[in-house]
């Protein structure tokens, strides 16, 4: 549907048709992405963003396919910047707590997505937030790509985040350090950072690019990519997730970075990503149901 992502323009008929199309195809709807910032200095703007999230919670209920045994989660990032965590933590607790209370009334779970460079950007911060709120209607949307591009190994992120997660998605990605400091911390004979250029073939032209830092503050750049284009170890990830007890859906997110490419074709991308994921499930020997 041309307006499927524009919540404010969805008519009653649009919503009915979306539900009907899911039912006709026998598809489950695991989550709806609301993605609005819950923090900021402009109280009026923050309230408008929270209202959009409440509207997204309502949509979860409205278009849930009949016969589906669970209501889709409503997923959102925290907003803000990593450097603002201390300054924004109480505002985030207050606003997310109120949103989770509203979601509980509707039978929906709000899932907060840790996001590279956001106020909630690390496994530890995500765990702290959800455990502080201590509500069954507030869990984590676990997109491991945001940790991968910060050079946080999946062996570290999965044990912390997965037990608190109710929604899961993946991307493919590449990330690299941009200061040319080697593993021993050397910066060359001059004693300062060396000019840094990406290795040949590392960057996909036309695809968006982000800049961030690892947990120790070392600068890096990254690209979120389509399945099979980056260095994400899907097989290892699936096995670790299975060991961690995950049996729910694993969605693939085609990042806005990817959608910036000239001539981007969402249907063709979906078919290619499905083949990549299917191969990964086969190699990992993880059940699909």
N, C-alpha and C positions, 0 to 999 in steps of 0.2 A: 504494500500500500504506500502511495507516495508520501502520506503524512503520518506514517506509523510511528515515527520518532518524535512527533510534535504533539505532546500531551494535550496542550491547550486547544488544539484544533480537532481532536478526535470527537466525532459525533457519537451519539448513542448507536446509530447504525454501524459506524466503523467498529465500535467495540463488540457489537453482536457478531459482525462478520469475522473479526479476528478470532473470537472464541469458536465460532462455527468451523473455520478453516482448520484450526488445531484439532477439533474433534473429528472432522472428516478424514484427516490424515493419520489419526491415531497417535498424535504427538503429545508428549508431556511438555508442560511449560515449567521449567525449573526455577526461573528467576526473571524479574523485570529490573532493569537498570534505571535508577532515578538520577544519580550523579548530580548532586548539588552541594555546594559548600555549606557547612553548618556553623561556620565561624566568620567573624569579620567585625569591623568597627561601625558599619552602617546598620543599625538595628532594623530599619525598615527593609533593607535589601536582604538581610539574613532571614527575616520573617517571611518574605516572599519566596525565598529558596526553601524554607522549611514547609511552606504550604504546598510547593511543588512536590516535595517528598511525600507529604500526606496524600496528595492526589495520586501519586504513583502507588502508594499502599492500597488505595481504593481500587486502582486498576488491577492489582494482583487478584483481588476478590472478583471483580467484574468479569474478567476473561479467563479465569481458571476453567479448564475443560471439565465438563460433567464427567464424573467417574474417576477423576484424578484424586488420589487419596491424600494429597497434601496441597496446601496453598503455596503458590510461588513466593519465594523470598523477594524482598525489595532491597536491592543493593545500591550502595552509594559510597563515594569516598568521603573523607572528612573535610577536605578543603584545607586552606591555610598552607603554610610552608614549614618545612622541617625545622627551620630556625625559630619558629614561633611556638614550638610545642609547649614550653613552660608557660608562656604568656596566654596560650589559648586553652590549656587543658581543662580549666573549670568551665569555660563557656562550652566546650565540646561535651563535657560530661552532662551539663545541664540540658543542652539542646538535644543531644542524642538520647538522653534518658527520657525526655518528654516525648520524643518521636517513638521510642520503643514502647512507651505506655500507650500511645495512640494505636500503634501497630497491634499490640496485644488485644485491644478491644475489637479489632477487625479480624483477629485470628492469623495475623501475618508476622513473620520474623524479619526484622531489619538486619541486614548484614553489612558491616562496615568493611570497606576494602582498603587495606594498607596500600599506599601509593608512593612510588619513588618521588622524593622531594616534597611530599605532602606532610602535614602536621603529624599524621599517623603513617609512618614510613618503614618501620622495622617490626620484626616479630615481637620484640619485647614491648614496644609501645602499643601494638594491637592487643596483645595479651593483657596488658595493664588496663586498657580502656574497658574491654569486655568484662573482665573480672571485677573491676571497680563498679560497673553498673549492675552486674549480677542479676540479669533479667533473662528469662528464657526467650523473650522476644527480641533479644539483641545478641547476635553472633558475628562471626567473621566471614566475609567473602574472600576466599583464599585464591588470589591470583599470584602464583609463585614467580611470575616474570618480574614483578617489582622488586623482589629480593635478588633474583638472579642478576639483574643489571646493576645491583649494588655489590656484586661479588660475594653475596651471602650464600654459602653452599646449601643445597637442598637437605643435606643430612642435618643441618642446624635448624632450618626454618620449619620443616615439616613437623618434627616432634613438638614444637612450641605452638604452632598455629593450627594444625589440623584438629586437635581435640576440641577446639573452640569454634570450628567452622561448620556452617550449614550450606554453604555454596562454594563451588570450586570451578575455576576456569584456568586456561593456560593460553600462552602465546608462544611464538618462537622469538628469539632475540639474539643479538650480539652486544657485547660491551667490551670496552678496552680502556686502560689507563692512558691519560693524555700528558703525563709529566715525564715520561720516559725514565722513570726511576726503576732500577732493576730490583730484584727480590731482596738484595742486601741493602738497598737504600741509597746506592750510589747514583750520582747525577752527572758523572763525567768529570773530566779534568778541570773544567772551568768552575766547578763547584756549585752551579745553579742548574735549574731545570733546562733541558734541551728542547729545541723546537720539536713539535710532535706532529707527524702527519700519519693518516691512517694507512695501513698496509694495503697493497694492491688487492682490489676485490672485496675489501672489508665492507665498504659502504655501498648500499643499494641506492643509486641515484633516483631522485623523485620521492623517495621514502623520507618521512620526517626523521629528525634526529633530536635527541635530548641530552642534556648535560646534568650531572649529579656528582655525588661523592660516595665513597664506600664508608662503612661505619667508623673508620679511623680518620675520615676527612680527606682521603686521597682523591683527587679529581678524576673523573672518567666521563666518557660519552657513550651513548647507547642508541641502538635502533630496535624498536619492536618490529617483528617481521612475521611473515606468513609461514605456515607449517612447512618445515624442511629447508628453510632458507638460512637459518641461524645455527647456533651450537647447542640448542636445548636438547638434553638427553631424555627424550620422551620415555624410552624403555626403562631406564633407571628410575625416573620419576614415578611411573606407574607401579613399579614393584615396591617402592618405598611407601606409596600411598596405600597399596593393598596391605602391606605390613602394618601400617598405621590404622587399619580398620575402615578405610573409606569405601563405601558401597554406593554412593550417590552418583549423580550426573557429573561429568567433566565436560564443560563447554569450552569452545574455542572463541577467543575474542580477536577479531580483526581490528587492530588498533587504528585510531584516527591517523596515526603516522602512516599506516599502510594505505588508508583510504585517500591520502593526499596524492597518490601516484597518478600520473596522467592516464586516462583510459581505464581506471579501476573498474573491474566487473565483479560485483559481489557474488553473483550466482556461480561464475567460473571459479572464483576463489573458494567458495563453499565446497564445490566438488573436489578440488585439489586438496583442500585441507582434510576433507573426509577420508580421502585415500591415504594421506599421510598418517592420520590418526588410526585408521584401520590397520595399517601395517604395524604401527607401534603396539597396538593391543595384541596382535598376533605374536609379535616377537617377545613381548613381555609375558605372554601366556596368562593374561589377566581376563577373567570373565567379563563379557560385555553387558550382562544382565545383572 
